[in-house]
Amino acid sequence: MGESKMVNDEKQKARSIKVKVNGREVSLNPFATHILGNTIWAMISSLKLEEDPNRIEIELSQ
C-alpha cells in the first residue's frame, strides 16, 4: 500500500512554519503545516525572483 505512493523529494522537504496571531504563536497540526507550507511555497515559486527562496516571511495586518 505504501509502495504505490510516489513522492517527489523536493516537495517532501521538512517545512518549518511558525504562525503568530497578535504576537502569540499558534500551534499547527501536521495537516495544517503541510497545507500552509505547500500553498505558500507554490505561490512564491510562481513569482519571478532573482534567486530561489530559502526563507519566506509574511506579515499580515488589519
PDB file of N, CA, C and O in Angstrom:
ATOM      1  N   MET A   1       0.823  -1.188   0.000  1.00  0.00           N
ATOM      2  CA  MET A   1       0.000   0.000   0.000  1.00  0.00           C
ATOM      3  C   MET A   1       0.870   1.255   0.000  1.00  0.00           C
ATOM      4  O   MET A   1       0.599   2.178  -0.767  1.00  0.00           O
ATOM      5  N   GLY A   2       1.891   1.314   0.824  1.00  0.00           N
ATOM      6  CA  GLY A   2       2.775   2.465   0.871  1.00  0.00           C
ATOM      7  C   GLY A   2       3.640   2.587  -0.365  1.00  0.00           C
ATOM      8  O   GLY A   2       4.087   3.685  -0.697  1.00  0.00           O
ATOM      9  N   GLU A   3       3.891   1.472  -1.061  1.00  0.00           N
ATOM     10  CA  GLU A   3       4.749   1.493  -2.235  1.00  0.00           C
ATOM     11  C   GLU A   3       4.091   2.184  -3.419  1.00  0.00           C
ATOM     12  O   GLU A   3       4.791   2.678  -4.303  1.00  0.00           O
ATOM     13  N   SER A   4       2.774   2.230  -3.460  1.00  0.00           N
ATOM     14  CA  SER A   4       2.089   2.838  -4.596  1.00  0.00           C
ATOM     15  C   SER A   4       2.157   4.362  -4.555  1.00  0.00           C
ATOM     16  O   SER A   4       1.800   5.027  -5.527  1.00  0.00           O
ATOM     17  N   LYS A   5       2.600   4.897  -3.468  1.00  0.00           N
ATOM     18  CA  LYS A   5       2.674   6.354  -3.322  1.00  0.00           C
ATOM     19  C   LYS A   5       4.040   6.847  -3.787  1.00  0.00           C
ATOM     20  O   LYS A   5       5.045   6.638  -3.107  1.00  0.00           O
ATOM     21  N   MET A   6       4.074   7.496  -4.940  1.00  0.00           N
ATOM     22  CA  MET A   6       5.311   8.066  -5.453  1.00  0.00           C
ATOM     23  C   MET A   6       5.480   9.457  -4.847  1.00  0.00           C
ATOM     24  O   MET A   6       4.537  10.247  -4.823  1.00  0.00           O
ATOM     25  N   VAL A   7       6.672   9.750  -4.362  1.00  0.00           N
ATOM     26  CA  VAL A   7       6.909  11.012  -3.673  1.00  0.00           C
ATOM     27  C   VAL A   7       8.070  11.743  -4.327  1.00  0.00           C
ATOM     28  O   VAL A   7       9.122  11.153  -4.578  1.00  0.00           O
ATOM     29  N   ASN A   8       7.878  13.028  -4.601  1.00  0.00           N
ATOM     30  CA  ASN A   8       8.947  13.873  -5.118  1.00  0.00           C
ATOM     31  C   ASN A   8       9.709  14.420  -3.918  1.00  0.00           C
ATOM     32  O   ASN A   8       9.128  15.104  -3.076  1.00  0.00           O
ATOM     33  N   ASP A   9      11.015  14.125  -3.830  1.00  0.00           N
ATOM     34  CA  ASP A   9      11.818  14.550  -2.682  1.00  0.00           C
ATOM     35  C   ASP A   9      11.738  16.053  -2.440  1.00  0.00           C
ATOM     36  O   ASP A   9      11.685  16.492  -1.291  1.00  0.00           O
ATOM     37  N   GLU A  10      11.729  16.842  -3.508  1.00  0.00           N
ATOM     38  CA  GLU A  10      11.691  18.301  -3.370  1.00  0.00           C
ATOM     39  C   GLU A  10      10.428  18.749  -2.647  1.00  0.00           C
ATOM     40  O   GLU A  10      10.481  19.657  -1.818  1.00  0.00           O
ATOM     41  N   LYS A  11       9.303  18.130  -2.949  1.00  0.00           N
ATOM     42  CA  LYS A  11       8.035  18.514  -2.331  1.00  0.00           C
ATOM     43  C   LYS A  11       7.932  18.036  -0.894  1.00  0.00           C
ATOM     44  O   LYS A  11       7.140  18.575  -0.120  1.00  0.00           O
ATOM     45  N   GLN A  12       8.714  17.042  -0.526  1.00  0.00           N
ATOM     46  CA  GLN A  12       8.609  16.457   0.802  1.00  0.00           C
ATOM     47  C   GLN A  12       9.647  16.994   1.777  1.00  0.00           C
ATOM     48  O   GLN A  12       9.846  16.411   2.843  1.00  0.00           O
ATOM     49  N   LYS A  13      10.310  18.088   1.435  1.00  0.00           N
ATOM     50  CA  LYS A  13      11.261  18.700   2.366  1.00  0.00           C
ATOM     51  C   LYS A  13      10.536  19.052   3.657  1.00  0.00           C
ATOM     52  O   LYS A  13       9.371  19.449   3.638  1.00  0.00           O
ATOM     53  N   ALA A  14      11.223  18.906   4.762  1.00  0.00           N
ATOM     54  CA  ALA A  14      10.633  19.306   6.038  1.00  0.00           C
ATOM     55  C   ALA A  14      10.463  20.817   6.026  1.00  0.00           C
ATOM     56  O   ALA A  14      11.399  21.560   5.729  1.00  0.00           O
ATOM     57  N   ARG A  15       9.284  21.250   6.346  1.00  0.00           N
ATOM     58  CA  ARG A  15       8.997  22.677   6.368  1.00  0.00           C
ATOM     59  C   ARG A  15       8.789  23.116   7.809  1.00  0.00           C
ATOM     60  O   ARG A  15       8.071  22.473   8.574  1.00  0.00           O
ATOM     61  N   SER A  16       9.413  24.191   8.151  1.00  0.00           N
ATOM     62  CA  SER A  16       9.243  24.767   9.475  1.00  0.00           C
ATOM     63  C   SER A  16       8.327  25.975   9.313  1.00  0.00           C
ATOM     64  O   SER A  16       8.665  26.929   8.613  1.00  0.00           O
ATOM     65  N   ILE A  17       7.179  25.930   9.957  1.00  0.00           N
ATOM     66  CA  ILE A  17       6.211  27.013   9.840  1.00  0.00           C
ATOM     67  C   ILE A  17       5.874  27.524  11.226  1.00  0.00           C
ATOM     68  O   ILE A  17       5.579  26.749  12.135  1.00  0.00           O
ATOM     69  N   LYS A  18       5.923  28.836  11.374  1.00  0.00           N
ATOM     70  CA  LYS A  18       5.552  29.466  12.636  1.00  0.00           C
ATOM     71  C   LYS A  18       4.471  30.493  12.328  1.00  0.00           C
ATOM     72  O   LYS A  18       4.670  31.382  11.500  1.00  0.00           O
ATOM     73  N   VAL A  19       3.336  30.370  12.990  1.00  0.00           N
ATOM     74  CA  VAL A  19       2.239  31.318  12.817  1.00  0.00           C
ATOM     75  C   VAL A  19       2.008  32.013  14.147  1.00  0.00           C
ATOM     76  O   VAL A  19       1.859  31.367  15.185  1.00  0.00           O
ATOM     77  N   LYS A  20       1.981  33.332  14.101  1.00  0.00           N
ATOM     78  CA  LYS A  20       1.698  34.113  15.309  1.00  0.00           C
ATOM     79  C   LYS A  20       0.471  34.976  15.050  1.00  0.00           C
ATOM     80  O   LYS A  20       0.341  35.577  13.983  1.00  0.00           O
ATOM     81  N   VAL A  21      -0.413  35.034  16.014  1.00  0.00           N
ATOM     82  CA  VAL A  21      -1.583  35.900  15.955  1.00  0.00           C
ATOM     83  C   VAL A  21      -1.517  36.825  17.164  1.00  0.00           C
ATOM     84  O   VAL A  21      -1.490  36.367  18.306  1.00  0.00           O
ATOM     85  N   ASN A  22      -1.490  38.117  16.905  1.00  0.00           N
ATOM     86  CA  ASN A  22      -1.346  39.119  17.966  1.00  0.00           C
ATOM     87  C   ASN A  22      -0.130  38.836  18.846  1.00  0.00           C
ATOM     88  O   ASN A  22      -0.175  39.007  20.065  1.00  0.00           O
ATOM     89  N   GLY A  23       0.958  38.399  18.207  1.00  0.00           N
ATOM     90  CA  GLY A  23       2.204  38.159  18.922  1.00  0.00           C
ATOM     91  C   GLY A  23       2.317  36.808  19.603  1.00  0.00           C
ATOM     92  O   GLY A  23       3.372  36.477  20.144  1.00  0.00           O
ATOM     93  N   ARG A  24       1.245  36.019  19.586  1.00  0.00           N
ATOM     94  CA  ARG A  24       1.277  34.706  20.240  1.00  0.00           C
ATOM     95  C   ARG A  24       1.337  33.598  19.193  1.00  0.00           C
ATOM     96  O   ARG A  24       0.564  33.583  18.235  1.00  0.00           O
ATOM     97  N   GLU A  25       2.261  32.683  19.395  1.00  0.00           N
ATOM     98  CA  GLU A  25       2.412  31.582  18.458  1.00  0.00           C
ATOM     99  C   GLU A  25       1.208  30.642  18.529  1.00  0.00           C
ATOM    100  O   GLU A  25       0.730  30.298  19.610  1.00  0.00           O
ATOM    101  N   VAL A  26       0.733  30.237  17.352  1.00  0.00           N
ATOM    102  CA  VAL A  26      -0.395  29.323  17.235  1.00  0.00           C
ATOM    103  C   VAL A  26       0.150  27.945  16.890  1.00  0.00           C
ATOM    104  O   VAL A  26       0.966  27.805  15.979  1.00  0.00           O
ATOM    105  N   SER A  27      -0.293  26.945  17.605  1.00  0.00           N
ATOM    106  CA  SER A  27       0.139  25.576  17.353  1.00  0.00           C
ATOM    107  C   SER A  27      -0.555  25.038  16.102  1.00  0.00           C
ATOM    108  O   SER A  27      -1.768  25.180  15.952  1.00  0.00           O
ATOM    109  N   LEU A  28       0.211  24.427  15.216  1.00  0.00           N
ATOM    110  CA  LEU A  28      -0.330  23.848  13.990  1.00  0.00           C
ATOM    111  C   LEU A  28      -0.162  22.336  14.013  1.00  0.00           C
ATOM    112  O   LEU A  28       0.890  21.829  14.402  1.00  0.00           O
ATOM    113  N   ASN A  29      -1.194  21.622  13.598  1.00  0.00           N
ATOM    114  CA  ASN A  29      -1.071  20.173  13.481  1.00  0.00           C
ATOM    115  C   ASN A  29      -0.363  19.845  12.165  1.00  0.00           C
ATOM    116  O   ASN A  29      -0.191  20.735  11.332  1.00  0.00           O
ATOM    117  N   PRO A  30       0.047  18.605  11.958  1.00  0.00           N
ATOM    118  CA  PRO A  30       0.780  18.251  10.735  1.00  0.00           C
ATOM    119  C   PRO A  30       0.020  18.569   9.446  1.00  0.00           C
ATOM    120  O   PRO A  30       0.625  18.987   8.459  1.00  0.00           O
ATOM    121  N   PHE A  31      -1.296  18.377   9.448  1.00  0.00           N
ATOM    122  CA  PHE A  31      -2.087  18.671   8.250  1.00  0.00           C
ATOM    123  C   PHE A  31      -2.034  20.159   7.914  1.00  0.00           C
ATOM    124  O   PHE A  31      -1.791  20.526   6.764  1.00  0.00           O
ATOM    125  N   ALA A  32      -2.258  21.017   8.908  1.00  0.00           N
ATOM    126  CA  ALA A  32      -2.223  22.465   8.683  1.00  0.00           C
ATOM    127  C   ALA A  32      -0.834  22.908   8.243  1.00  0.00           C
ATOM    128  O   ALA A  32      -0.702  23.759   7.363  1.00  0.00           O
ATOM    129  N   THR A  33       0.195  22.340   8.847  1.00  0.00           N
ATOM    130  CA  THR A  33       1.573  22.658   8.464  1.00  0.00           C
ATOM    131  C   THR A  33       1.814  22.295   7.005  1.00  0.00           C
ATOM    132  O   THR A  33       2.400  23.079   6.258  1.00  0.00           O
ATOM    133  N   HIS A  34       1.370  21.124   6.600  1.00  0.00           N
ATOM    134  CA  HIS A  34       1.545  20.648   5.225  1.00  0.00           C
ATOM    135  C   HIS A  34       0.805  21.552   4.232  1.00  0.00           C
ATOM    136  O   HIS A  34       1.375  21.980   3.228  1.00  0.00           O
ATOM    137  N   ILE A  35      -0.462  21.833   4.521  1.00  0.00           N
ATOM    138  CA  ILE A  35      -1.271  22.651   3.615  1.00  0.00           C
ATOM    139  C   ILE A  35      -0.715  24.071   3.507  1.00  0.00           C
ATOM    140  O   ILE A  35      -0.534  24.581   2.401  1.00  0.00           O
ATOM    141  N   LEU A  36      -0.448  24.704   4.632  1.00  0.00           N
ATOM    142  CA  LEU A  36       0.091  26.072   4.607  1.00  0.00           C
ATOM    143  C   LEU A  36       1.441  26.125   3.909  1.00  0.00           C
ATOM    144  O   LEU A  36       1.677  26.982   3.057  1.00  0.00           O
ATOM    145  N   GLY A  37       2.319  25.209   4.272  1.00  0.00           N
ATOM    146  CA  GLY A  37       3.659  25.199   3.685  1.00  0.00           C
ATOM    147  C   GLY A  37       3.636  25.023   2.183  1.00  0.00           C
ATOM    148  O   GLY A  37       4.271  25.784   1.454  1.00  0.00           O
ATOM    149  N   ASN A  38       2.908  24.024   1.716  1.00  0.00           N
ATOM    150  CA  ASN A  38       2.866  23.769   0.273  1.00  0.00           C
ATOM    151  C   ASN A  38       2.186  24.900  -0.485  1.00  0.00           C
ATOM    152  O   ASN A  38       2.622  25.261  -1.578  1.00  0.00           O
ATOM    153  N   THR A  39       1.131  25.461   0.078  1.00  0.00           N
ATOM    154  CA  THR A  39       0.414  26.549  -0.591  1.00  0.00           C
ATOM    155  C   THR A  39       1.288  27.793  -0.711  1.00  0.00           C
ATOM    156  O   THR A  39       1.377  28.394  -1.782  1.00  0.00           O
ATOM    157  N   ILE A  40       1.921  28.170   0.371  1.00  0.00           N
ATOM    158  CA  ILE A  40       2.768  29.369   0.351  1.00  0.00           C
ATOM    159  C   ILE A  40       3.964  29.170  -0.573  1.00  0.00           C
ATOM    160  O   ILE A  40       4.284  30.058  -1.364  1.00  0.00           O
ATOM    161  N   TRP A  41       4.632  28.017  -0.485  1.00  0.00           N
ATOM    162  CA  TRP A  41       5.789  27.772  -1.356  1.00  0.00           C
ATOM    163  C   TRP A  41       5.378  27.767  -2.824  1.00  0.00           C
ATOM    164  O   TRP A  41       6.120  28.259  -3.673  1.00  0.00           O
ATOM    165  N   ALA A  42       4.205  27.216  -3.132  1.00  0.00           N
ATOM    166  CA  ALA A  42       3.736  27.189  -4.521  1.00  0.00           C
ATOM    167  C   ALA A  42       3.484  28.605  -5.036  1.00  0.00           C
ATOM    168  O   ALA A  42       3.854  28.934  -6.163  1.00  0.00           O
ATOM    169  N   MET A  43       2.857  29.436  -4.216  1.00  0.00           N
ATOM    170  CA  MET A  43       2.589  30.820  -4.636  1.00  0.00           C
ATOM    171  C   MET A  43       3.889  31.587  -4.845  1.00  0.00           C
ATOM    172  O   MET A  43       4.034  32.295  -5.841  1.00  0.00           O
ATOM    173  N   ILE A  44       4.830  31.455  -3.922  1.00  0.00           N
ATOM    174  CA  ILE A  44       6.098  32.185  -4.028  1.00  0.00           C
ATOM    175  C   ILE A  44       6.925  31.677  -5.207  1.00  0.00           C
ATOM    176  O   ILE A  44       7.562  32.466  -5.904  1.00  0.00           O
ATOM    177  N   SER A  45       6.919  30.373  -5.430  1.00  0.00           N
ATOM    178  CA  SER A  45       7.730  29.819  -6.520  1.00  0.00           C
ATOM    179  C   SER A  45       7.208  30.234  -7.894  1.00  0.00           C
ATOM    180  O   SER A  45       7.942  30.153  -8.878  1.00  0.00           O
ATOM    181  N   SER A  46       5.954  30.677  -7.976  1.00  0.00           N
ATOM    182  CA  SER A  46       5.418  31.138  -9.259  1.00  0.00           C
ATOM    183  C   SER A  46       5.859  32.568  -9.584  1.00  0.00           C
ATOM    184  O   SER A  46       5.672  33.033 -10.708  1.00  0.00           O
ATOM    185  N   LEU A  47       6.438  33.263  -8.612  1.00  0.00           N
ATOM    186  CA  LEU A  47       6.925  34.626  -8.836  1.00  0.00           C
ATOM    187  C   LEU A  47       8.267  34.600  -9.557  1.00  0.00           C
ATOM    188  O   LEU A  47       9.030  33.642  -9.432  1.00  0.00           O
ATOM    189  N   LYS A  48       8.543  35.642 -10.300  1.00  0.00           N
ATOM    190  CA  LYS A  48       9.831  35.744 -10.987  1.00  0.00           C
ATOM    191  C   LYS A  48      10.819  36.402 -10.036  1.00  0.00           C
ATOM    192  O   LYS A  48      10.869  37.627  -9.926  1.00  0.00           O
ATOM    193  N   LEU A  49      11.599  35.586  -9.354  1.00  0.00           N
ATOM    194  CA  LEU A  49      12.565  36.067  -8.372  1.00  0.00           C
ATOM    195  C   LEU A  49      13.977  35.911  -8.920  1.00  0.00           C
ATOM    196  O   LEU A  49      14.220  35.082  -9.797  1.00  0.00           O
ATOM    197  N   GLU A  50      14.893  36.698  -8.412  1.00  0.00           N
ATOM    198  CA  GLU A  50      16.286  36.618  -8.851  1.00  0.00           C
ATOM    199  C   GLU A  50      16.975  35.361  -8.336  1.00  0.00           C
ATOM    200  O   GLU A  50      17.938  34.890  -8.942  1.00  0.00           O
ATOM    201  N   GLU A  51      16.492  34.813  -7.225  1.00  0.00           N
ATOM    202  CA  GLU A  51      17.077  33.599  -6.667  1.00  0.00           C
ATOM    203  C   GLU A  51      15.976  32.739  -6.056  1.00  0.00           C
ATOM    204  O   GLU A  51      14.884  33.228  -5.766  1.00  0.00           O
ATOM    205  N   ASP A  52      16.269  31.471  -5.864  1.00  0.00           N
ATOM    206  CA  ASP A  52      15.298  30.567  -5.257  1.00  0.00           C
ATOM    207  C   ASP A  52      15.092  30.930  -3.793  1.00  0.00           C
ATOM    208  O   ASP A  52      16.055  31.227  -3.086  1.00  0.00           O
ATOM    209  N   PRO A  53      13.843  30.908  -3.334  1.00  0.00           N
ATOM    210  CA  PRO A  53      13.591  31.242  -1.932  1.00  0.00           C
ATOM    211  C   PRO A  53      14.091  30.154  -0.992  1.00  0.00           C
ATOM    212  O   PRO A  53      13.974  28.963  -1.282  1.00  0.00           O
ATOM    213  N   ASN A  54      14.640  30.572   0.121  1.00  0.00           N
ATOM    214  CA  ASN A  54      15.084  29.652   1.160  1.00  0.00           C
ATOM    215  C   ASN A  54      14.281  29.887   2.435  1.00  0.00           C
ATOM    216  O   ASN A  54      13.999  28.963   3.198  1.00  0.00           O
ATOM    217  N   ARG A  55      13.926  31.140   2.641  1.00  0.00           N
ATOM    218  CA  ARG A  55      13.137  31.523   3.811  1.00  0.00           C
ATOM    219  C   ARG A  55      12.114  32.555   3.347  1.00  0.00           C
ATOM    220  O   ARG A  55      12.446  33.486   2.613  1.00  0.00           O
ATOM    221  N   ILE A  56      10.876  32.382   3.780  1.00  0.00           N
ATOM    222  CA  ILE A  56       9.797  33.295   3.407  1.00  0.00           C
ATOM    223  C   ILE A  56       9.197  33.857   4.685  1.00  0.00           C
ATOM    224  O   ILE A  56       8.884  33.111   5.613  1.00  0.00           O
ATOM    225  N   GLU A  57       9.039  35.165   4.731  1.00  0.00           N
ATOM    226  CA  GLU A  57       8.389  35.803   5.873  1.00  0.00           C
ATOM    227  C   GLU A  57       7.181  36.570   5.359  1.00  0.00           C
ATOM    228  O   GLU A  57       7.287  37.353   4.415  1.00  0.00           O
ATOM    229  N   ILE A  58       6.040  36.343   5.982  1.00  0.00           N
ATOM    230  CA  ILE A  58       4.802  37.020   5.605  1.00  0.00           C
ATOM    231  C   ILE A  58       4.219  37.650   6.857  1.00  0.00           C
ATOM    232  O   ILE A  58       4.104  37.000   7.896  1.00  0.00           O
ATOM    233  N   GLU A  59       3.859  38.901   6.755  1.00  0.00           N
ATOM    234  CA  GLU A  59       3.220  39.585   7.878  1.00  0.00           C
ATOM    235  C   GLU A  59       1.923  40.196   7.377  1.00  0.00           C
ATOM    236  O   GLU A  59       1.928  40.959   6.410  1.00  0.00           O
ATOM    237  N   LEU A  60       0.823  39.872   8.018  1.00  0.00           N
ATOM    238  CA  LEU A  60      -0.487  40.411   7.655  1.00  0.00           C
ATOM    239  C   LEU A  60      -0.989  41.290   8.782  1.00  0.00           C
ATOM    240  O   LEU A  60      -0.907  40.916   9.952  1.00  0.00           O
ATOM    241  N   SER A  61      -1.502  42.445   8.437  1.00  0.00           N
ATOM    242  CA  SER A  61      -2.080  43.344   9.440  1.00  0.00           C
ATOM    243  C   SER A  61      -3.448  43.794   8.967  1.00  0.00           C
ATOM    244  O   SER A  61      -3.712  43.879   7.767  1.00  0.00           O
ATOM    245  N   GLN A  62      -4.294  44.075   9.909  1.00  0.00           N
ATOM    246  CA  GLN A  62      -5.625  44.553   9.577  1.00  0.00           C
ATOM    247  C   GLN A  62      -5.691  46.031   9.803  1.00  0.00           C
ATOM    248  O   GLN A  62      -6.735  46.644   9.581  1.00  0.00           O
TER     249      GLN A  62
END
